[in-house]
């Protein structure tokens, strides 16, 4: 199991089914994580449906997979969720 896999599923669920809750979560996360711009979700293939999260930071080109984000970023997102 990859780090943040359950967190990715939870955040994806919130963004799809509870947009206002996710928007409030993201606003709070931006206050806690310097440079956080957005969280993007991608479906990934495999034997079951799964999703991964990409972290978009100000000043970085592209996005960083949640599995490769800093421990502080993952922890802040998990604690806030």
Rosetta blueprint (number, residue, H / E / L):
1 X L
2 X L
3 X L
4 X L
5 X H
6 X H
7 X H
8 X H
9 X H
10 X H
11 X H
12 X H
13 X H
14 X H
15 X H
16 X H
17 X H
18 X L
19 X H
20 X H
21 X H
22 X H
23 X H
24 X H
25 X H
26 X H
27 X H
28 X H
29 X H
30 X H
31 X H
32 X H
33 X L
34 X L
35 X L
36 X E
37 X E
38 X E
39 X E
40 X E
41 X E
42 X E
43 X E
44 X E
45 X L
46 X L
47 X L
48 X L
49 X L
50 X E
51 X E
52 X E
53 X E
54 X E
55 X E
56 X E
57 X E
58 X L
59 X L
60 X L
61 X L
62 X L
63 X L
64 X E
65 X E
66 X H
67 X H
68 X H
69 X L
70 X L
71 X H
72 X H
73 X H
74 X H
75 X H
76 X H
77 X H
78 X H
79 X H
80 X H
81 X L
